[in-house]
């Protein structure tokens, strides 16, 4: 198949409309068969549950062209399960895993011309989302729902590609204890927008949010989890009931232990300990890993990682290279991690 005439190497992380998207409706207690459509617009009631009470959730994953020319996705079963769990928490009808994966296969196959070629540095970002489409005026779940999935070719999430980031500790809270921080609900990301705008206005790339209860433990950013490397080359990552269970972080922990033979810890991380780490990074589907160069605390003091603001730390680089190698097919993947579409 001929690719679209796109300058793949110059792509940013912005939406580009592609040819097809998948749509399915939940009505009268069941999901319809679903179908691919060309129309990118969404038509819903002015009193739709998503508009009145923010009943919505989403996922993010990527399709890649591997070194041997296949088009694949990375661990999409985990995205399907996470969306299922999120929907249950928000009293929305979960999308069955087999339906999610069938929609993914159909939608990517219909847009193969937009999958960037191997070695371009770009990927096809896939956005599944679910929302309350039926009308509701009292505080209650919507009577009808819509599940959609679209894709768009993208470049790096952070401008400049893989480079050390400048973070600040946010004065705002991201998620409350016993709240919804552990699910991928749209409302969580709306909560982080103002704090993210403030950080960028001050010249920072992102925020570091601390736990809302004690404001002493590291949580996550507005859209990514943290990993840290100790001076004796141990991978440490935060453990909390109010952060999203990142698929990328879970995969990096496995890579660290089974490919790089590092000791791995998932535990509470006091902010006071961060200055003792040798390397730090943000991890998630969009960025994979973005190294941290510095973190500015609330009192204005600055933590600078030994790798500095120019270079990616050696262990972080090995993690990045190994995981992207697995995704792109140059390194053998654990069983079940790679889902081949075409």
Legacy VTK file of the C-alpha trace (Angstrom):
# vtk DataFile Version 3.0
C-alpha trace
ASCII
DATASET POLYDATA
POINTS 342 float
0.000 0.000 0.000
1.233 3.484 -0.867
1.772 5.781 2.106
0.254 9.240 2.373
2.443 12.127 1.261
3.454 13.214 4.759
6.776 14.568 6.009
7.023 11.906 8.727
10.217 13.258 10.284
8.638 16.690 10.875
5.465 15.509 12.595
4.628 16.924 16.000
2.162 15.501 18.509
-0.944 16.990 16.896
-4.171 15.619 15.435
-4.288 14.840 11.723
-7.593 13.464 10.455
-7.320 10.028 8.862
-9.754 8.206 6.556
-11.674 5.910 8.890
-12.679 5.601 12.542
-14.657 2.964 14.460
-18.003 3.717 16.148
-20.275 1.532 18.289
-23.371 2.422 20.338
-24.731 1.020 23.597
-28.533 1.179 23.804
-31.224 -0.891 25.519
-28.643 -2.769 27.520
-26.358 -3.978 24.707
-23.638 -2.922 22.304
-24.388 -2.873 18.584
-22.051 -4.528 16.102
-20.069 -1.347 15.440
-18.701 -0.123 12.118
-16.036 1.938 10.407
-17.179 5.390 9.302
-15.663 8.286 7.388
-17.372 11.099 9.308
-15.089 12.474 12.053
-17.834 14.486 13.765
-19.773 13.375 16.858
-23.498 14.203 17.177
-25.000 13.912 20.666
-27.775 15.427 22.760
-27.139 18.758 24.429
-27.995 16.932 27.656
-25.611 14.023 27.042
-24.050 12.511 30.143
-20.552 13.396 28.966
-21.492 17.090 28.720
-23.419 17.300 31.978
-21.452 15.067 34.346
-18.196 14.242 32.542
-18.944 10.548 32.021
-15.993 9.727 29.784
-12.787 7.745 29.628
-10.092 7.104 27.051
-7.001 5.095 26.226
-3.858 5.722 24.213
-1.718 3.247 22.286
0.405 3.200 19.143
0.720 1.221 15.935
4.249 0.814 14.533
5.974 -0.429 11.441
8.557 -2.964 12.604
11.998 -3.589 11.144
10.597 -6.505 9.091
7.695 -4.453 7.689
4.834 -5.642 9.908
2.306 -3.228 11.411
1.873 -4.036 15.110
0.568 -2.643 18.378
2.080 -3.044 21.834
0.160 -4.917 24.548
-3.317 -3.666 23.488
-4.989 -6.266 25.710
-3.819 -4.238 28.701
-5.361 -1.068 27.252
-8.615 -2.975 26.750
-8.575 -4.200 30.350
-7.742 -0.762 31.751
-10.622 0.814 29.820
-12.903 -1.967 31.080
-11.892 -1.237 34.686
-12.278 2.520 34.195
-15.761 2.136 32.691
-16.926 0.054 35.650
-15.669 2.713 38.082
-17.614 5.422 36.199
-20.810 3.326 35.897
-20.445 3.019 32.131
-20.989 -0.240 30.213
-17.519 -1.771 29.696
-16.374 -2.557 26.181
-15.548 -6.292 26.024
-11.873 -6.974 25.322
-12.615 -8.890 22.117
-14.683 -5.966 20.810
-11.916 -3.501 21.683
-9.274 -5.565 19.862
-11.525 -6.165 16.838
-12.164 -2.417 16.580
-8.411 -1.802 16.786
-7.645 -4.278 13.999
-10.369 -2.906 11.721
-9.454 0.727 12.287
-5.683 0.369 11.828
-6.105 -1.802 8.705
-8.403 0.852 7.226
-5.716 3.515 7.815
-2.517 1.641 6.880
-1.522 4.474 4.538
-1.078 6.670 7.639
1.188 4.258 9.544
4.647 5.900 9.427
7.466 3.858 7.866
10.086 2.149 10.007
12.930 4.448 11.019
10.967 7.673 10.524
10.704 8.385 14.267
6.918 8.712 13.906
4.100 6.361 14.930
0.352 5.993 14.488
-1.298 7.093 17.729
-4.585 5.318 18.482
-7.216 6.945 20.698
-10.112 4.751 21.929
-12.713 6.584 24.012
-16.063 5.925 25.649
-18.644 8.476 26.783
-22.207 8.965 27.921
-24.141 10.011 24.799
-27.719 9.668 26.058
-29.574 12.597 27.689
-29.585 12.967 31.461
-30.445 15.949 33.632
-30.413 14.542 37.183
-27.101 13.373 38.592
-27.114 9.802 37.276
-25.437 7.588 34.675
-26.457 8.254 31.074
-28.943 5.844 29.430
-26.848 5.429 26.239
-23.130 5.338 25.395
-20.806 5.629 22.439
-17.460 3.874 21.940
-15.192 5.374 19.326
-11.648 4.793 18.130
-9.615 7.001 15.806
-5.951 7.298 14.876
-3.511 9.993 13.838
0.162 9.923 12.787
2.359 11.670 15.349
5.936 12.599 16.091
7.518 12.960 19.557
5.259 14.002 22.466
7.827 16.512 23.721
9.351 18.912 21.191
12.961 18.049 20.478
12.431 14.311 20.967
14.163 12.477 23.809
15.763 15.240 25.881
16.016 15.997 29.623
12.993 17.874 30.960
12.719 20.690 33.451
10.040 19.964 36.089
8.500 21.800 39.011
6.717 20.430 42.062
3.108 21.530 41.657
1.272 23.483 44.338
-1.929 21.784 43.118
-3.269 18.287 43.822
-3.869 15.868 40.948
-6.054 13.230 42.606
-7.671 12.677 46.003
-7.254 9.567 48.157
-10.094 7.110 47.391
-10.818 9.167 44.253
-10.343 8.450 40.556
-6.587 8.920 40.136
-6.116 5.206 39.399
-8.411 5.189 36.334
-8.039 6.855 32.943
-11.027 9.168 33.241
-11.166 12.330 31.173
-12.001 14.378 34.272
-8.575 13.561 35.784
-6.832 15.207 32.865
-9.101 18.252 33.012
-7.996 18.609 36.645
-4.347 18.854 35.559
-4.781 21.390 32.734
-4.502 24.570 34.799
-1.495 23.274 36.714
0.144 22.268 33.427
-0.525 25.707 31.912
0.976 27.378 34.963
4.092 25.188 34.783
4.696 25.971 31.107
4.062 29.684 31.736
6.921 29.570 34.247
9.227 27.849 31.757
8.845 24.256 32.949
8.057 21.251 30.751
5.864 19.442 33.281
4.710 19.166 36.883
5.602 16.678 39.571
2.485 16.069 41.657
2.834 14.931 45.266
0.239 12.887 47.136
-2.775 14.972 48.164
-2.980 13.529 51.676
0.490 14.350 53.035
2.163 16.219 50.132
5.356 14.311 50.860
5.334 11.373 48.394
5.967 11.441 44.637
2.893 10.568 42.549
2.978 11.318 38.800
2.768 14.142 36.264
-0.393 15.259 34.505
-0.049 12.410 32.004
2.878 10.132 32.831
4.364 7.962 35.584
7.810 8.380 37.152
10.790 6.046 37.211
14.054 6.667 39.061
17.472 5.010 39.007
19.482 4.790 42.212
23.235 5.306 42.352
23.667 1.525 42.576
21.571 1.033 39.396
18.274 -0.044 40.952
14.999 0.972 39.245
12.523 2.524 41.709
9.003 3.623 40.822
6.189 5.102 42.970
3.528 2.893 44.517
0.208 4.594 45.199
-3.522 3.912 44.930
-4.060 7.312 43.316
-1.825 7.024 40.228
-2.655 5.433 36.899
-1.275 1.898 36.356
0.869 2.725 33.329
1.346 -0.024 30.746
4.661 1.514 29.718
5.889 1.601 33.318
4.849 -2.013 33.863
6.741 -2.973 30.714
9.845 -1.004 31.729
9.901 -2.747 35.095
9.911 -6.105 33.297
12.596 -4.951 30.864
14.763 -3.680 33.719
14.536 -6.965 35.587
14.593 -9.538 32.769
16.589 -7.820 30.008
18.960 -5.520 31.914
19.092 -7.678 35.082
18.483 -4.750 37.428
16.808 -4.863 40.820
13.332 -3.303 40.672
11.309 -1.727 43.487
7.786 -0.341 43.451
7.239 1.562 46.698
6.346 4.888 48.244
8.992 7.466 47.347
9.352 10.468 49.678
10.152 13.648 47.757
13.036 14.136 50.170
14.675 11.057 48.595
14.556 12.312 44.993
17.827 14.261 45.279
19.617 10.985 46.025
18.728 9.351 42.698
21.194 9.203 39.806
18.552 9.406 37.030
14.871 10.124 36.654
12.325 9.898 33.876
8.692 10.211 32.854
7.158 7.208 31.138
3.971 6.669 29.180
2.598 5.628 25.807
3.075 9.012 24.168
6.606 9.781 25.355
7.872 6.211 26.102
10.588 7.680 28.395
11.549 11.314 28.750
14.546 11.882 31.052
14.385 14.464 33.843
17.122 17.071 33.988
15.971 19.082 36.992
13.114 19.477 39.480
12.329 22.775 41.201
10.771 22.328 44.659
8.077 24.565 46.153
10.687 26.451 48.182
12.602 27.290 44.993
15.458 24.852 45.560
16.533 22.866 42.510
17.402 19.181 42.232
19.712 18.543 39.283
20.286 14.979 38.161
23.899 13.977 37.411
23.063 13.321 33.733
22.293 17.049 33.374
20.093 18.989 30.950
21.841 17.727 27.799
22.265 13.969 28.043
19.968 11.064 28.824
21.250 8.941 31.723
22.932 5.634 30.783
20.384 3.329 32.426
17.440 5.382 31.193
18.893 5.162 27.668
19.253 1.389 27.930
15.638 1.129 29.092
14.453 3.348 26.238
16.494 1.545 23.602
15.431 -1.894 24.813
11.719 -1.136 25.035
11.588 0.647 21.668
13.667 -2.198 20.205
11.033 -4.670 21.420
8.255 -2.504 20.001
9.973 -2.080 16.629
10.934 -5.723 16.268
14.722 -5.514 16.516
14.699 -7.187 19.970
12.710 -10.336 20.701
9.576 -9.535 22.691
8.129 -11.462 25.621
5.264 -13.708 24.581
2.018 -11.807 24.017
3.491 -8.320 23.997
3.278 -7.699 20.249
-0.107 -7.768 18.499
0.318 -8.038 14.719
-2.313 -6.293 12.607
-0.876 -6.391 9.077
LINES 1 343
342 0 1 2 3 4 5 6 7 8 9 10 11 12 13 14 15 16 17 18 19 20 21 22 23 24 25 26 27 28 29 30 31 32 33 34 35 36 37 38 39 40 41 42 43 44 45 46 47 48 49 50 51 52 53 54 55 56 57 58 59 60 61 62 63 64 65 66 67 68 69 70 71 72 73 74 75 76 77 78 79 80 81 82 83 84 85 86 87 88 89 90 91 92 93 94 95 96 97 98 99 100 101 102 103 104 105 106 107 108 109 110 111 112 113 114 115 116 117 118 119 120 121 122 123 124 125 126 127 128 129 130 131 132 133 134 135 136 137 138 139 140 141 142 143 144 145 146 147 148 149 150 151 152 153 154 155 156 157 158 159 160 161 162 163 164 165 166 167 168 169 170 171 172 173 174 175 176 177 178 179 180 181 182 183 184 185 186 187 188 189 190 191 192 193 194 195 196 197 198 199 200 201 202 203 204 205 206 207 208 209 210 211 212 213 214 215 216 217 218 219 220 221 222 223 224 225 226 227 228 229 230 231 232 233 234 235 236 237 238 239 240 241 242 243 244 245 246 247 248 249 250 251 252 253 254 255 256 257 258 259 260 261 262 263 264 265 266 267 268 269 270 271 272 273 274 275 276 277 278 279 280 281 282 283 284 285 286 287 288 289 290 291 292 293 294 295 296 297 298 299 300 301 302 303 304 305 306 307 308 309 310 311 312 313 314 315 316 317 318 319 320 321 322 323 324 325 326 327 328 329 330 331 332 333 334 335 336 337 338 339 340 341
